[in-house]
Amino acid sequence: MTDTRTILVADDDRAIRTVLSQALGRAGYTVRATSSASTLWRWVEEGGGDLVITDVVMPDENGLDLVPRIKRVRPDLRVVVMSAQSTFMTALKAAQRGAFEYLPKPFDLKELLAVVARALTAPAAVVAEDEEDSGERLPLIGRSPAMQEIYRTVARLTTTDLTVMITGESGTGKELVARALHDYGRRRTGPFVAINMAAIPRELIESELFGHERGAFTGALARGVGRFEQAAGGTLFLDEIGDMPPEAQTRLLRVLQEGEFTTVGGRNPIKANVRIVAATHRDLRQAIRQGLFREDLFYRLNVVPIRLPPLRERIEDIPLLARHFLDRAKASGLPGKQLDPDALDRLRQHSWPGNARELENLMRRLAALYPQEIIGADAVNAELLEAEPIASPEARSPETLEQAVERHLSSFVAAQKDGLPVRDLYERVLAEVERPLLRLALAATRGNQIKAAAMLGLNRNTLRKKIRELDLPVVRGLS
């Protein structure tokens, strides 16, 4: 069935206009395309179009400046913004000015068509008022697809007070994301208060979070104000939430459920007027299975999950990050430096167990220790080798069984996507897991099948059957 709705497209690139017109036309839409913002604005004022797709940079006007004007004259007309300036600030401005969606260039046509379909069918929502950004300070760096998705997510969340859970390895920038959510959100005029659960003795965490009354415990000589009170009207960042002890988890859950808390030793409830952003490098689902983290608290905190990719998953961002860190080093008083192409290639080859934090430290060392203005691959390689004990695998978060299995299975899934037939995957995976598990259990019990069955939680006959099916060696005389 042909769709009778009209899409207004504005982009000064003829090739982009042609591609969009053809793709949208094949999807059944009527398309009107222009290279100027003034023509687009005239069409909008005349009441034309059911959806606008506009580039940011055009010869006569910035597309972002058009968005609030469009929303004022036609509040129900959705606007999709495209931009090759794929930074966090672009995504943020698009969201703040009322754009329905932001798409970085180059974009995938299937994704664009899906966005168009959503924009034309999604129910009406309250649009945030236009707000001018106070500057071009970039809190997040990178143009990789993974970072673009984070930009869009964070930009949408700045207009809400939803609780956010940020996960990622150490050094991926979890606090940067938390600060971006605060600094560009509706609570930006309030305080941003951070507390690292791993850095506070467990017996003091409740007092640190909720405060205490005088005499509540030995040494409490005066009333202490907790982080919840300090963050009133702003954002409370609970870093390394996976290290929170169980008793504090219970109390935090109660605060999230009831919206109020009492100080340690206090009786009068205090309203919890904060936005919660939590972060962890741990696998909380695994911690739940191990009984170390409350499942109900996890779901209270995990309202909007944001996963930060490790640097090894976005190596295309390394040159941008390196340049940014060298600029920061120069601003702090260190000599200005540049990296030659071979040095950048060497950076791309590194595994970066310390992620962006490791890269920043490396850039500062290169700026401080090397006299040449252009840094080559030899200097980079020497510094990476020197830091290898610090960045050893032991310093990384241990990989869980679930993560290891998922990593192993990804090759099978990739093969299926590439058109290679994959058969009986479920049975093959079970056999691959069962065989080493049973073999290790038998080795640990020196071949005693009764003890091995008890260790595995299996019936002895079931274990014997599996040993036969998997053709495992049996130590005679110990069965």
C-alpha positions as CSV (number, residue, x, y, z in Angstrom):
1,M,0.0,0.0,0.0
2,T,1.4,3.4,-1.0
3,D,1.9,5.8,1.9
4,T,0.4,9.2,1.1
5,R,2.5,11.2,3.6
6,T,5.1,13.6,2.5
7,I,8.7,13.9,3.8
8,L,10.5,17.2,3.6
9,V,14.3,16.7,3.0
10,A,16.9,19.5,3.4
11,D,20.6,18.8,2.6
12,D,23.1,20.8,0.6
13,D,24.7,17.6,-0.7
14,R,23.0,16.5,-3.9
15,A,24.1,12.9,-3.5
16,I,22.4,12.7,-0.1
17,R,19.2,14.3,-1.4
18,T,19.2,11.8,-4.3
19,V,19.8,8.7,-2.0
20,L,17.1,9.8,0.5
21,S,14.6,10.7,-2.2
22,Q,15.0,7.3,-3.9
23,A,15.0,5.3,-0.6
24,L,11.9,7.1,0.8
25,G,10.2,7.0,-2.6
26,R,10.7,3.2,-2.8
27,A,9.2,3.0,0.7
28,G,6.0,4.7,-0.7
29,Y,6.5,8.2,0.6
30,T,6.2,11.4,-1.3
31,V,9.5,13.4,-1.1
32,R,10.2,17.1,-1.5
33,A,13.9,17.8,-1.3
34,T,15.8,21.1,-1.2
35,S,19.4,22.3,-0.6
36,S,18.4,25.4,1.5
37,A,17.0,26.0,4.9
38,S,14.9,28.9,3.6
39,T,13.0,26.7,1.2
40,L,12.4,24.2,3.9
41,W,11.1,26.9,6.2
42,R,8.7,28.2,3.5
43,W,7.3,24.7,3.0
44,V,6.8,24.3,6.8
45,E,5.1,27.6,7.1
46,E,2.8,26.7,4.2
47,G,1.7,23.6,6.1
48,G,3.5,21.1,3.8
49,G,5.0,17.8,4.8
50,D,4.3,15.2,7.5
51,L,8.0,14.9,8.6
52,V,11.2,16.9,8.2
53,I,14.7,15.4,7.7
54,T,17.3,18.1,7.8
55,D,21.1,18.4,7.8
56,V,22.8,20.6,10.3
57,V,25.2,22.5,8.2
58,M,23.5,24.3,5.2
59,P,24.6,27.4,3.2
60,D,22.0,29.8,4.6
61,E,21.2,28.6,8.1
62,N,22.1,25.9,10.7
63,G,19.6,23.1,10.7
64,L,19.6,22.9,14.5
65,D,18.4,26.5,14.6
66,L,15.4,25.6,12.5
67,V,14.2,22.9,14.9
68,P,12.7,25.2,17.6
69,R,11.2,27.5,15.0
70,I,9.5,24.5,13.4
71,K,8.2,23.3,16.8
72,R,6.8,26.7,17.6
73,V,4.7,27.0,14.4
74,R,3.9,23.3,14.0
75,P,4.4,21.5,17.3
76,D,3.2,18.1,15.9
77,L,5.7,18.1,13.0
78,R,8.5,15.7,13.9
79,V,12.1,16.7,12.8
80,V,14.9,14.2,12.2
81,V,18.4,15.8,12.3
82,M,21.4,14.5,10.3
83,S,24.9,15.6,10.8
84,A,28.5,14.7,9.8
85,Q,29.6,16.6,12.9
86,S,28.9,13.5,14.9
87,T,29.8,14.7,18.4
88,F,28.0,14.5,21.7
89,M,27.1,18.2,21.6
90,T,25.4,17.8,18.2
91,A,23.2,14.9,19.6
92,L,22.6,16.9,22.8
93,K,21.5,20.1,20.9
94,A,19.3,18.1,18.6
95,A,17.5,16.6,21.7
96,Q,17.3,19.8,23.6
97,R,15.8,21.7,20.7
98,G,13.1,19.2,20.1
99,A,14.3,16.9,17.4
100,F,12.6,13.6,17.3
101,E,15.9,11.8,16.4
102,Y,19.5,12.5,15.6
103,L,21.3,10.4,12.9
104,P,25.1,10.7,12.4
105,K,26.4,10.5,8.9
106,P,27.1,8.2,7.2
107,F,23.8,6.6,8.2
108,D,22.3,3.2,7.4
109,L,19.3,3.5,5.1
110,K,17.4,0.7,7.0
111,E,17.9,2.6,10.2
112,L,16.8,5.8,8.7
113,L,13.6,4.2,7.3
114,A,12.9,2.7,10.7
115,V,13.3,6.2,12.3
116,V,10.9,7.6,9.7
117,A,8.3,5.0,10.5
118,R,8.6,5.6,14.2
119,A,8.4,9.4,13.8
120,L,5.2,9.1,11.7
121,T,3.5,6.7,14.1
122,A,4.8,7.5,17.6
123,P,2.3,9.1,20.0
124,A,2.7,12.8,20.8
125,A,5.1,13.7,23.6
126,V,6.0,16.8,25.5
127,V,8.9,18.5,23.8
128,A,11.6,20.1,25.8
129,E,11.9,23.8,25.5
130,D,14.8,25.2,23.5
131,E,17.9,25.7,25.6
132,E,21.1,27.3,24.3
133,D,24.2,25.4,25.3
134,S,26.7,27.4,27.3
135,G,29.7,26.3,25.3
136,E,31.3,23.7,23.1
137,R,33.1,21.8,25.8
138,L,33.0,18.1,24.9
139,P,32.6,15.8,27.8
140,L,32.7,12.7,25.6
141,I,35.0,12.0,22.7
142,G,34.6,9.6,19.7
143,R,32.7,9.1,16.4
144,S,32.5,5.3,16.4
145,P,29.0,3.8,16.1
146,A,29.1,2.7,19.7
147,M,29.8,6.2,20.9
148,Q,27.1,7.7,18.6
149,E,24.5,5.4,20.3
150,I,25.7,6.6,23.7
151,Y,25.5,10.2,22.6
152,R,21.9,9.7,21.5
153,T,21.0,7.9,24.7
154,V,22.5,10.5,27.0
155,A,21.0,13.3,25.0
156,R,17.5,11.8,25.4
157,L,18.1,11.3,29.1
158,T,19.0,14.9,29.9
159,T,15.3,15.8,29.7
160,T,14.3,13.2,32.3
161,D,15.1,12.3,35.9
162,L,15.2,8.5,35.2
163,T,17.6,6.4,37.2
164,V,20.6,5.3,35.1
165,M,23.0,2.3,35.5
166,I,26.3,2.7,33.7
167,T,28.4,-0.4,33.2
168,G,31.9,-0.8,31.7
169,E,35.4,-1.7,32.4
170,S,37.6,0.5,34.6
171,G,38.8,3.5,32.6
172,T,36.0,3.7,30.1
173,G,34.6,7.0,31.4
174,K,31.7,6.1,33.5
175,E,31.9,9.2,35.7
176,L,32.2,11.4,32.5
177,V,28.8,10.0,31.4
178,A,27.3,10.6,34.8
179,R,28.6,14.2,34.8
180,A,27.2,14.7,31.3
181,L,23.8,13.5,32.4
182,H,24.0,16.0,35.2
183,D,25.7,19.0,33.5
184,Y,23.3,19.0,30.6
185,G,20.2,17.8,32.4
186,R,17.3,19.5,34.2
187,R,19.2,19.3,37.5
188,R,22.3,21.0,36.3
189,T,21.9,23.9,38.7
190,G,22.0,21.5,41.7
191,P,25.0,19.8,43.1
192,F,26.7,16.7,41.5
193,V,27.8,14.5,44.4
194,A,29.8,11.3,43.9
195,I,30.6,8.5,46.3
196,N,32.8,5.5,45.5
197,M,31.4,2.4,47.3
198,A,34.7,0.6,47.0
199,A,36.6,3.4,48.8
200,I,34.4,3.6,51.9
201,P,34.7,1.1,54.8
202,R,31.6,-1.0,54.9
203,E,30.7,0.1,58.5
204,L,30.6,3.7,57.4
205,I,28.7,3.5,54.1
206,E,25.3,4.0,55.6
207,S,26.5,7.1,57.6
208,E,28.2,8.4,54.4
209,L,25.0,8.0,52.4
210,F,22.3,9.0,54.8
211,G,24.1,11.0,57.5
212,H,24.0,10.4,61.2
213,E,22.7,12.0,64.4
214,R,24.9,13.1,67.3
215,G,25.6,10.0,69.5
216,A,24.4,7.5,66.9
217,F,27.6,5.6,67.2
218,T,31.0,5.9,68.9
219,G,32.7,9.0,67.6
220,A,29.6,10.7,66.3
221,L,30.2,13.9,68.3
222,A,27.9,16.0,66.0
223,R,25.3,15.5,63.3
224,G,26.8,14.4,60.0
225,V,25.2,15.3,56.7
226,G,25.1,12.4,54.2
227,R,25.5,12.4,50.5
228,F,21.7,12.2,49.9
229,E,21.3,15.5,51.7
230,Q,24.4,17.0,50.0
231,A,23.0,16.1,46.6
232,A,19.5,17.6,47.2
233,G,18.2,19.1,44.0
234,G,21.0,17.5,42.0
235,T,22.5,14.2,41.1
236,L,23.9,11.5,43.3
237,F,26.5,9.3,41.6
238,L,26.9,5.9,43.2
239,D,30.2,4.6,41.7
240,E,31.1,1.0,42.0
241,I,27.6,0.1,43.3
242,G,28.6,-3.6,43.0
243,D,30.8,-3.2,46.1
244,M,28.0,-2.0,48.3
245,P,27.6,-4.3,51.3
246,P,24.2,-6.1,51.7
247,E,22.9,-4.1,54.7
248,A,23.4,-0.8,52.8
249,Q,21.8,-2.3,49.7
250,T,18.6,-3.0,51.8
251,R,18.5,0.5,53.0
252,L,19.1,2.0,49.6
253,L,16.3,-0.1,48.1
254,R,14.0,1.3,50.8
255,V,14.9,4.8,49.8
256,L,14.3,4.1,46.1
257,Q,10.9,2.6,46.9
258,E,9.7,5.2,49.3
259,G,11.5,8.3,48.1
260,E,12.7,9.2,51.6
261,F,15.3,8.2,54.2
262,T,16.3,8.6,57.8
263,T,19.7,9.4,59.2
264,V,21.6,6.8,61.2
265,G,20.1,7.2,64.7
266,G,17.4,9.5,63.4
267,R,13.6,9.1,63.4
268,N,12.3,11.9,61.1
269,P,12.1,11.0,57.4
270,I,13.9,13.2,54.9
271,K,12.7,13.5,51.3
272,A,15.2,12.1,48.8
273,N,15.3,14.9,46.2
274,V,18.0,13.5,44.0
275,R,18.5,11.8,40.6
276,I,20.4,8.5,41.0
277,V,23.1,7.5,38.6
278,A,24.9,4.3,39.5
279,A,28.0,2.7,37.9
280,T,30.0,-0.5,38.1
281,H,32.7,-2.5,36.4
282,R,31.3,-5.7,37.8
283,D,28.8,-8.1,36.2
284,L,25.8,-7.5,38.6
285,R,23.8,-10.3,37.2
286,Q,26.6,-12.7,38.1
287,A,26.7,-11.1,41.6
288,I,23.0,-11.7,41.9
289,R,23.4,-15.4,41.2
290,Q,26.2,-15.5,43.7
291,G,24.0,-13.8,46.3
292,L,26.2,-10.7,46.6
293,F,23.7,-8.2,45.1
294,R,20.0,-7.8,45.6
295,E,18.0,-8.6,42.5
296,D,15.2,-6.1,43.5
297,L,17.8,-3.3,44.0
298,F,19.3,-4.1,40.6
299,Y,16.0,-3.6,38.8
300,R,15.4,-0.4,40.7
301,L,18.8,1.0,39.6
302,N,18.8,-0.5,36.1
303,V,15.9,1.6,34.7
304,V,18.0,2.8,31.8
305,P,21.2,0.8,31.3
306,I,24.2,2.4,29.4
307,R,27.1,0.1,28.5
308,L,30.4,1.9,27.8
309,P,32.5,-0.1,25.3
310,P,36.1,-0.7,26.1
311,L,38.6,1.1,24.0
312,R,39.6,-2.0,22.1
313,E,36.0,-2.1,20.7
314,R,36.3,1.4,19.3
315,I,39.8,1.7,18.0
316,E,38.6,4.2,15.3
317,D,38.2,6.7,18.2
318,I,41.9,6.4,19.3
319,P,43.3,9.3,17.1
320,L,40.6,11.7,18.3
321,L,41.1,10.7,22.0
322,A,44.9,10.9,21.6
323,R,44.6,14.4,20.2
324,H,42.2,15.4,22.9
325,F,44.5,14.1,25.7
326,L,47.6,15.8,24.1
327,D,45.6,19.1,24.0
328,R,44.7,18.7,27.7
329,A,48.3,17.9,28.6
330,K,49.4,21.1,26.8
331,A,46.7,23.1,28.6
332,S,48.1,21.9,31.9
333,G,51.5,23.2,31.1
334,L,53.2,20.3,29.3
335,P,54.9,20.8,25.9
336,G,52.6,20.5,22.8
337,K,53.1,17.3,20.9
338,Q,51.7,15.5,17.8
339,L,51.7,11.9,16.8
340,D,52.9,10.7,13.4
341,P,50.9,8.1,11.4
342,D,53.1,5.2,12.5
343,A,52.6,6.1,16.1
344,L,48.8,6.2,15.6
345,D,49.0,2.7,14.0
346,R,50.9,1.4,17.0
347,L,48.2,2.8,19.3
348,R,45.5,1.0,17.3
349,Q,47.3,-2.3,17.7
350,H,47.4,-2.1,21.5
351,S,44.8,-4.0,23.6
352,W,44.2,-1.1,26.1
353,P,43.4,-3.0,29.2
354,G,43.3,0.3,31.1
355,N,41.0,1.8,28.4
356,A,40.9,5.6,27.9
357,R,42.5,6.3,31.2
358,E,45.6,4.3,30.1
359,L,45.7,6.2,26.8
360,E,45.5,9.6,28.6
361,N,48.3,8.6,30.9
362,L,50.4,7.5,27.9
363,M,49.8,10.9,26.2
364,R,50.9,12.8,29.3
365,R,54.1,10.7,29.6
366,L,54.9,11.3,25.9
367,A,54.3,15.0,26.3
368,A,56.5,15.2,29.4
369,L,59.4,12.9,28.6
370,Y,60.2,13.3,24.9
371,P,61.8,16.4,23.5
372,Q,60.7,16.0,19.8
373,E,57.5,17.8,18.8
374,I,56.4,14.9,16.5
375,I,56.2,11.6,18.4
376,G,56.9,8.4,16.5
377,A,56.1,4.7,16.9
378,D,59.4,3.9,18.6
379,A,58.6,6.2,21.5
380,V,55.0,4.9,21.8
381,N,56.2,1.3,21.7
382,A,58.9,2.0,24.4
383,E,56.3,3.5,26.7
384,L,53.8,0.7,26.2
385,L,56.4,-1.9,26.9
386,E,57.5,0.0,30.0
387,A,53.9,0.1,31.3
388,E,53.1,-3.5,30.5
389,P,53.3,-4.8,34.1
390,I,50.7,-2.1,35.1
391,A,48.5,-3.0,32.2
392,S,48.8,-6.8,32.7
393,P,45.7,-9.1,32.3
394,E,45.6,-9.4,36.1
395,A,44.6,-5.8,36.3
396,R,41.5,-6.4,34.2
397,S,38.1,-7.4,35.5
398,P,37.9,-11.2,35.5
399,E,35.9,-12.6,32.7
400,T,32.8,-14.4,33.8
401,L,31.8,-17.8,32.4
402,E,28.8,-16.2,30.7
403,Q,31.0,-13.6,29.0
404,A,33.5,-16.3,27.9
405,V,30.7,-18.5,26.5
406,E,29.2,-15.5,24.7
407,R,32.6,-14.5,23.2
408,H,33.1,-18.1,22.1
409,L,29.6,-18.3,20.5
410,S,29.9,-15.1,18.6
411,S,32.0,-16.8,15.9
412,F,29.1,-19.3,15.3
413,V,26.6,-16.4,15.1
414,A,28.9,-14.5,12.8
415,A,29.1,-17.5,10.5
416,Q,25.3,-17.8,10.3
417,K,25.1,-14.1,9.4
418,D,27.7,-14.6,6.7
419,G,25.5,-17.3,5.1
420,L,27.4,-20.3,6.4
421,P,25.0,-23.1,7.7
422,V,25.1,-23.7,11.4
423,R,23.4,-26.8,12.6
424,D,22.7,-28.4,16.0
425,L,24.3,-25.4,17.8
426,Y,22.4,-26.0,21.0
427,E,23.5,-29.6,21.4
428,R,27.1,-28.7,20.4
429,V,27.3,-26.0,23.0
430,L,25.9,-28.2,25.7
431,A,28.4,-30.9,24.8
432,E,31.3,-28.5,24.9
433,V,30.3,-27.2,28.3
434,E,29.5,-30.7,29.8
435,R,32.6,-32.4,28.7
436,P,35.2,-30.2,30.5
437,L,32.9,-29.8,33.5
438,L,32.5,-33.6,34.0
439,R,36.2,-34.1,33.3
440,L,37.2,-31.6,35.9
441,A,34.8,-33.0,38.5
442,L,36.1,-36.5,38.0
443,A,39.7,-35.2,38.2
444,A,38.9,-33.3,41.4
445,T,37.4,-36.4,43.0
446,R,40.1,-38.7,41.6
447,G,37.6,-40.6,39.5
448,N,35.1,-41.2,42.4
449,Q,31.8,-41.0,40.5
450,I,29.7,-40.9,43.7
451,K,31.6,-37.8,44.9
452,A,31.7,-36.3,41.4
453,A,27.9,-36.7,41.1
454,A,27.4,-35.1,44.5
455,M,29.7,-32.2,43.5
456,L,27.7,-31.7,40.3
457,G,24.3,-32.2,41.9
458,L,23.5,-35.1,39.6
459,N,22.1,-38.6,40.1
460,R,24.9,-41.2,40.0
461,N,23.2,-43.0,37.1
462,T,22.8,-39.8,35.2
463,L,26.5,-39.1,35.6
464,R,27.4,-42.6,34.3
465,K,25.1,-42.1,31.3
466,K,26.7,-38.8,30.5
467,I,30.2,-40.3,30.8
468,R,29.2,-43.0,28.3
469,E,27.6,-40.5,25.9
470,L,30.6,-38.1,26.0
471,D,33.1,-41.0,25.9
472,L,35.0,-39.8,28.9
473,P,37.9,-41.8,30.4
474,V,37.0,-43.6,33.7
475,V,39.5,-44.5,36.4
476,R,38.6,-48.1,37.3
477,G,38.1,-49.1,40.9
478,L,36.9,-45.6,42.0
479,S,33.4,-45.6,40.6
